[in-house]
Amino acid sequence: MAQAMLKNSRLTLLFETGLNEKGEPIFKGKSYANVRKEATADQLHQAATALGGLCAYPLSSVERTDNQDII
């Protein structure tokens, strides 16, 4: 049976930086590598909220990307 081993994790914060000529929102992202593998969703949300508060643009969403080795 195959198993998935968590290799690394990345946290991406998406900010709404304005509107384009059609009135649609423009997003820019900032990624942070080497996120602790054991970090819970609540912990990541708290960190993202704190980091988002330091930025000039409003925080739109937070994403976690996990890379896994399948063995």
N, C-alpha and C positions, 0 to 999 in steps of 0.2 A: 504494500500500500504506500502511496506517495505521501510525503510530508512537506509542509511549507515551513521554512526557517526564516524568520524576519531578519533581513540583512541590514537595512537602514531606513530611516524615516525622515521626512522633510515637512516643514510647516510653511504654508503659503498664505499671506495676507493679501486680500484684494481690496484696493481703494478706488472709490469713484472720484475721478479727477476732473470731471466736467461733462459737457454735452457736445456732440458733434453737430454738424450743420443740419442733420435730420432730427435733432432733438433726442437722440439716443445716448445713453450714458457711455462714457469712456472709462475703462478700468485699467489700472496698472497694478502689478503684483510685486511683492517683495517676498523672497523665499529665504528660509533659514534651514540649513542642513544640520545634521548631527543631533536631531531631536532624540531625547532619551526614548528607548524602545518601550520602557515601562510607563511612560507618561499617559495619564488617563485623558479622556475627552474634556473633563472639567478643568484639569490642570492646563491643558493646551488653550482652552477658551480664556482662562484667567490671564495667561501669558500674552495671548493675542490682543486681548482688551487693553492690557497695560501698554503694550507696544503701539497699538493703534492710537492710544491717547497722546502719544508723543509726536504723531504725524499731523501734517497740515490738512490732510484730506480725510473724509469720513470712511471708516472701515465698513466695507460692504459684505465681505464673507471671509471665512477661514477654511482652509483645506489642509488635510493631512494626507500625504502620499507615502505609502509603505512599499518598499521593494523587498521581495522575498525570493529565496532560492528554493526551488522545488527539487526534492531529492527522493 
